[in-house]
């Protein structure tokens, strides 16, 4: 395919003030102090594109009329639902798109996940602040259980759900809550994959009376969690000794700062980050986040692609963050869905110009969604126009096939 220059204007007849892609002189971008952030964003867009490929392939296998309907992430920030606009926030100077489908999947979309988890982290932080301001305290409780490489994810998730329900049921649990002055909890579901297969576990913030003895609480939790896991089929007698050493971890007076809970690479994370930003974890011992499957598939590992499909199918529709009934009202927080958070913009923004249907197709053809946002942040409208002048003026969208073809 040729990339030779052309004088053809991709947005001929469109006012310059409203459309991008008009010929402009080269723009000199200001110093970029956010290179690492932009590199991470580019990687999220890249692996989201890999997920789209896998979902589309699975849709073909299922003989769907529209294969990319297999999973909503396949259309996220890819499919137009109106006029695509490139905007730049006035306060944070971050660029983003409007006019595109947004999936809001915290499990399957690396782009939406980053935004949703950051919003959830802020909610959790506010909830913890409210607890301490009210004379209560936060205890961080991590609950895990034995797992083996041969076990299927859907079976493990069902058994974990059953064990969590059993942990918090019956008169003995009511007595524990009463003695601890239990106000409520915030639970995060985390899922990694390692040497022993799928590893579902939870991180929970328990809000309770400030005088509650953490050692007593840990013993009570361990006793009840062991019983719950046995009854749910997650624990047999041969693993009880190891279970008692590792299955329950309690951190008293958990802080929402960034320097409390240790990560496996010796970095420090606050409790609010620990339970909201699960996808950042890596390392063979604890396992990797399933997003790593997309990277491995892109490197030729078909098994990782199949594992990704298994994961996305099982986790579809599941909540990552759960608050006890009434706890968000108590913390004076609004109830918002993941989809609402994915679409939310906290500050006003300026439009840098609309992209035509042809132009958006060119952006996709060059896998340049992140590049356009980088241009917007670094050089504004001029930088975007310059990119189009270099890359797109020799192409147009074929109305019948929907593909880009050479002019």
PyMOL commands that set and color helices and strands:
alter all, ss='L'
color gray80, all
select helices_A, chain A and resi 35-61+67-70+72-75+110-133+153-167+171-180+214-231+237-246+271-276+278-280+291-298+302-315+327-330+338-343+357-365+369-391
alter helices_A, ss='H'
color red, helices_A
select strands_A, chain A and resi 80-89+95-100+136-143+184-194+197-209+248-251+261-262+268-269+288-289+321-323+349-355+395-397+404-406
alter strands_A, ss='S'
color yellow, strands_A
deselect
rebuild
show_as cartoon
